[in-house]
Amino acid sequence: MTTRIAIAISLLCFLALCLTLNAQTGGDVADQIKQLQQESRNAQMKNDASWAQQHLADGFVAGNSWGDWQSKEDFIKDLQNKKSKWKSGTISDVKVATFGPNAAVSHYTFTYDAELQGKHRARTVICSDTWLNDSGTWKTASTHCSLVVACLDSTPEEIKIASFRW
């Protein structure tokens, strides 16, 4: 009788552990990150600071294609001040690499037309974001984008990638 009770309790504990782990990963991590990546860009284009406050990790840092770094606080302040005015923006070619159930890196192409920090910028950039699962909520720890440029002496197939620090 004691053995049956011990087996039943062990099975219940194992089932509870499996359910907890599945709830934490919430299914396919790569699909979750792809969805969050789109939500992130949509929120950024709407200057939605509340989304950023919920989904940027403590210690977050952004590196942009014109060579500036931004902390989480500065990034959110820019959204709150509505400094950015977006005409258009699309992400494409989103790929996600997962590192267990709690870490992922997305990389994608972002083409936009906007006024950012008082300057008009219309460009295509390649970006990578590092995502962390913080107690069941996916948060961005870091984002970095680099300008995609075509050299004058290259063919369209030979587009070269460059990051500029001004």
N, C-alpha and C positions, 0 to 999 in steps of 0.2 A: 504494500500500500504506500509506504514512504517513497519507494522508487518511482511509482507512478506519479505521485505529487511532484517530486523533484523533476521528472521529465517534463511534466506539464508546465511547470514554472519556467524551466529552461526554454521550452518552445515559445512560451509567451514573451519572455525577455528577448529571444532572438527575433521574433516577429516585430516587437516594438522597435528594436534596433534597426531592422530593415526598413520599416515605415519611416523612421526618423531620418535615416540616410537618404531615402528616396525623396522625402519632403524637402530636405536641404538642397538637393541637386535639382529638384523640380523637373525631372525628365532630362531632355537633351540639352546640355549646357551650351553647345554651339548655337542651337536655335534660339535659346534665351538671349545670348549675347548679340546675335544678329538683330533681334527685335529691339533690344535695349540700345543698340548702336543707332538704329533709325530714330527711336524716341529721343535719344540724346541730341541728334542733329535737328529734329523738329523743335525741341524745346529751345535749343540755342537760337534758331532762326526766329522764334517768337519772343526771345528775351525772357524765357520762363525760368526765373531764379529758383522757384520752389522745386523744380525737377532737379536742378543742379545741387541744391542743398541736400536733397534726399539721396542722390546717386554719386556724389563726389566723395572719395575717401579722405579722411584726415591726412594731411601731408600731400594731397593732390598737387601736381604740377603740370602745366601746359606749356609746350614749346611750339610757337607758331612759325609759319613759313617766312615771316619777315624778321626773324631772329630775336624775338622777345620771349621771356619766360613769364608765366603768370602763376601765382599761388591760388589756392582754392578761394581765399578771401577776395583777391583781386578779380578773379574770374566771375564770382558771384556779384561783386559790386558793379562790374561792367554790365551784367545782365539787369540788375536792379535799376541802374541809371539809364537803361535803354540806349546806350552809346552806339550799339550796332544796329544798322538798318539794312535788312536783307531784301534784295530783289528776287534772288533765286538761289537754290542750292540743292544739289542731288548727290547722293552717295551711290557708288556702284562697286561691283567686284568685291563685296565684303567676304572676307575669309576669316575663319576663327581657328586658332590652335588652343586646345585645352590642356591643362596641366593638373589633372585630377579634378575633383568636384569643386574646388575653391579658387582656381586661378585660370585665367584665359587671356589671350592676346588677340585682338582683332586688327586686321589691316584692310584698307579700302582706299578708293579714289573718291575725292570730294571736289566737285566743280561748283563754283559759286560766283555770284556777283553781289557785292555788298559794299557799304561804307562802314569801315572798321577803324575805330580810333581816329575819326575825322578824315580818313583817306579812302578814296575809292579803290577797291581791289576786285578784279575779275580774273579768276585764275583756276587752274586745276592743281590740286595738291594730292600727294599720297600721304596717308596717315596710319599711325598705329596707336592703339589704346590698350592699356593694361587694366584688366578687370579682376577684382577680388570679391569673393563671397564673404560678406561680413555678417555673420549670424543669420543667413538666409536672404540678405539683400545684396544684390550685385552692385558694386561701386567701382567707379573709374579711379585708379590710382595715378595714372599718367596718360597724357595724350601728346603726340608730337606729329607735326605735319611738315613736309618738305615740298617745295615748289617743283613742279614738273616743267621743264623748259626744253625747247627744241633749239639746237645750235644751228646757226645760219648755214653752216657747211654740211649739215646732215640731212639725210632723207627722213621722211616721216617715220620709217621703221627704226631709225636710229635715234629716237628721242632719248635724251640723256636726263638723268635725275640730278638735281642740284639743291643744296641748302645754302641760303645766303644769310650772312650775319652783317647787318648794316650798322 
